[in-house]
Amino acid sequence: MTAGDRWQLQRLLLYSTILCSWPVLTSADAGLQRIADGVYVRPGRIAVVFEDDSIANLGLVIGSRCAAVIDTGGSVAEGRALYRAIGKLTDVPVCFVINTHVHPDHMLGNKAFQRDHVQFVGHRKLPRAVALRAGTYLQRAAEYSGGVADESQIVLPERTVSGEVQLDLGQRILILRAHATAHTDNDLSIVDPQTGTLFTGDLVFLEHLPVLDGSINGWLGELDQLMGETFERVVPGHGPVLAAWPQAGEPAVRYLTELRESTRTWIARGGDLGEAQERIEVSRPEHWQLIEQYHKRNVAAAFAELEWED
Amino acid sequence: MSTRTRRRVEAGSLCMALMILASFASLAHATTAEEDMAWTGGLRSAYFADREIVSDGLITLEAPQRAENAAIVPISIKAGIPQTEDRYIRTIWLFVDKNPGPLVGKFHFTPASGRADLGLRLRVDTYSPVRAIAETNDGALHMSRSFVKASGGCSAPASSDSDAAREELGKMKFLVRKEGVEADSSEVEQSGLAQLMIRHPNRSGLQMDQVTRHYAPAEFVRQVTVSFEGEEIFEAETSFAVSENPSFRFYFAPRRAGQLTAEVLDTEGRQFSETYDVSPLTGEVAARQ
């Protein structure tokens, strides 16, 4: 390769990078959609963490005195856009920021909401998970944005949830439930009983392949329990924001159940992890996006858990 | 889809294509020599001085090109010769060149191992060559190398459910499978495949707590010794590059019924042991908990 070729390449890379950042810059104004009385969602898009912005579904519930934000997005910029969108929508101040779990697309926007009267709320195991992982997340985020990791961006929950906790928004109560290890070891779901809306966090995925970062057995157990309850509508962590219940839980249950069965079969046959990752397939690939990015990783996580079963 | 959205999607696809093209062209530029800088620039001489190392296919290292989960990268080493009294592999060194501690471990085998194959899971911190070097009983060194694309394995916790490993720390599980029972009855064909699993967080000491700004101290399995009826068949001296809940697959040639014993020592000085009864005729294994 000559010096001239190399320069051409660098120019190509530069132009394509500029071109690629353009839709990201304009997308931050994505608006809030009303899905029920006083309940709004900023829909995410099916994409890969760090490579893209605005991935998770973010929520807002407004009471007479307080508003609660459910997840803040994958960057401070995304969090700020959400904050501005909320300001245009209501004069009710945000009192609570609830993080459904530790993953960066759900909580790296927290910093945008850090103000005196805002309380950050999460699962009792969230602070530890953030403490151990935030450094890696910020570094990855910085690699993609071409910047440096800024540790001041990390905002930890001040109030943690074990079992169930109620938040009073003024003439509206939110019920927060801390789950056993499932998608992660710090999953929180949120119910607005007034409208029968359930925010599942990443306990439910639609279209976006479920990502296993906790316990496959635990996840299926938590879904089984949630699917025995009645809700008017659910907002999954990823996928269409208005979903019927319990139907919306079924694709994830099917994927995880089949993953568990085929992984158990591999383990029983004495197969090793590497082979299992190559050979275990997604049984209904037409239902899912991002199979390439997450399926093998899920096999590894399931294998490492299930090989300890008696 | 609105016209504006469609245009944005088209621009997106075009720019992705350009970026992919550009990055392929630049990637083609990275050569094996550049990848091997850490090895040639010091690692090799630190461990092997000026001894000759040949890449003759005596062992084959298998590693995924891209690690889906950098904290659990499955690696296997296959030996091209059977373990006999006359000729056998006595030690295999395993390196991840660019890890904070490049030596993953030293693994010792004997003729009683049957075959010097090895399977385990590693943490791989960044794009790095992974290499295995086998020393045969005549003192010759044989290498096999692979390149793994992974990142963040040493600083990332393997699972977010690390409580499970902590609660059962020291619990072990042996799986033994007899192979080749339908083939002819040479010793090698009759070797058994054993997997030893150890519940242990195997903490690297490189996971920084962002709140306290302290690193959780390293705590990992550093020695594993497996013997059959008192005869050593496999020994591992390992580092934190081995994944949480270490798992080792290796062979042994049980020529009679007997007891398989594993003894494990970690960096805290804790010792764990486990025994299993093996029958050479049926390959059935009875667990003694």
Boltz contact constraints between the chains, C-beta under 6 A:
constraints:
  - contact:
      token1: [A, 9]
      token2: [B, 22]
      max_distance: 6.0
  - contact:
      token1: [A, 9]
      token2: [B, 25]
      max_distance: 6.0
  - contact:
      token1: [A, 12]
      token2: [B, 22]
      max_distance: 6.0
  - contact:
      token1: [A, 13]
      token2: [B, 22]
      max_distance: 6.0
  - contact:
      token1: [A, 16]
      token2: [B, 15]
      max_distance: 6.0
  - contact:
      token1: [A, 16]
      token2: [B, 18]
      max_distance: 6.0
  - contact:
      token1: [A, 16]
      token2: [B, 19]
      max_distance: 6.0
  - contact:
      token1: [A, 19]
      token2: [B, 15]
      max_distance: 6.0
  - contact:
      token1: [A, 20]
      token2: [B, 15]
      max_distance: 6.0
  - contact:
      token1: [A, 23]
      token2: [B, 8]
      max_distance: 6.0
  - contact:
      token1: [A, 23]
      token2: [B, 12]
      max_distance: 6.0
  - contact:
      token1: [A, 129]
      token2: [B, 160]
      max_distance: 6.0
  - contact:
      token1: [A, 131]
      token2: [B, 209]
      max_distance: 6.0
  - contact:
      token1: [A, 131]
      token2: [B, 210]
      max_distance: 6.0
  - contact:
      token1: [A, 131]
      token2: [B, 211]
      max_distance: 6.0
  - contact:
      token1: [A, 132]
      token2: [B, 157]
      max_distance: 6.0
  - contact:
      token1: [A, 132]
      token2: [B, 207]
      max_distance: 6.0
  - contact:
      token1: [A, 134]
      token2: [B, 210]
      max_distance: 6.0
  - contact:
      token1: [A, 135]
      token2: [B, 208]
      max_distance: 6.0
  - contact:
      token1: [A, 135]
      token2: [B, 210]
      max_distance: 6.0
  - contact:
      token1: [A, 136]
      token2: [B, 152]
      max_distance: 6.0
  - contact:
      token1: [A, 136]
      token2: [B, 155]
      max_distance: 6.0
  - contact:
      token1: [A, 136]
      token2: [B, 156]
      max_distance: 6.0
  - contact:
      token1: [A, 154]
      token2: [B, 210]
      max_distance: 6.0
  - contact:
      token1: [A, 181]
      token2: [B, 161]
      max_distance: 6.0
  - contact:
      token1: [A, 184]
      token2: [B, 160]
      max_distance: 6.0
  - contact:
      token1: [A, 185]
      token2: [B, 160]
      max_distance: 6.0
  - contact:
      token1: [A, 185]
      token2: [B, 161]
      max_distance: 6.0
  - contact:
      token1: [A, 213]
      token2: [B, 160]
      max_distance: 6.0
  - contact:
      token1: [A, 214]
      token2: [B, 160]
      max_distance: 6.0
  - contact:
      token1: [A, 214]
      token2: [B, 161]
      max_distance: 6.0
  - contact:
      token1: [A, 215]
      token2: [B, 161]
      max_distance: 6.0
  - contact:
      token1: [A, 270]
      token2: [B, 177]
      max_distance: 6.0
  - contact:
      token1: [A, 272]
      token2: [B, 119]
      max_distance: 6.0
  - contact:
      token1: [A, 273]
      token2: [B, 74]
      max_distance: 6.0
  - contact:
      token1: [A, 274]
      token2: [B, 74]
      max_distance: 6.0
  - contact:
      token1: [A, 296]
      token2: [B, 68]
      max_distance: 6.0
  - contact:
      token1: [A, 297]
      token2: [B, 68]
      max_distance: 6.0
  - contact:
      token1: [A, 297]
      token2: [B, 69]
      max_distance: 6.0
  - contact:
      token1: [A, 300]
      token2: [B, 68]
      max_distance: 6.0
  - contact:
      token1: [A, 300]
      token2: [B, 69]
      max_distance: 6.0
  - contact:
      token1: [A, 300]
      token2: [B, 72]
      max_distance: 6.0
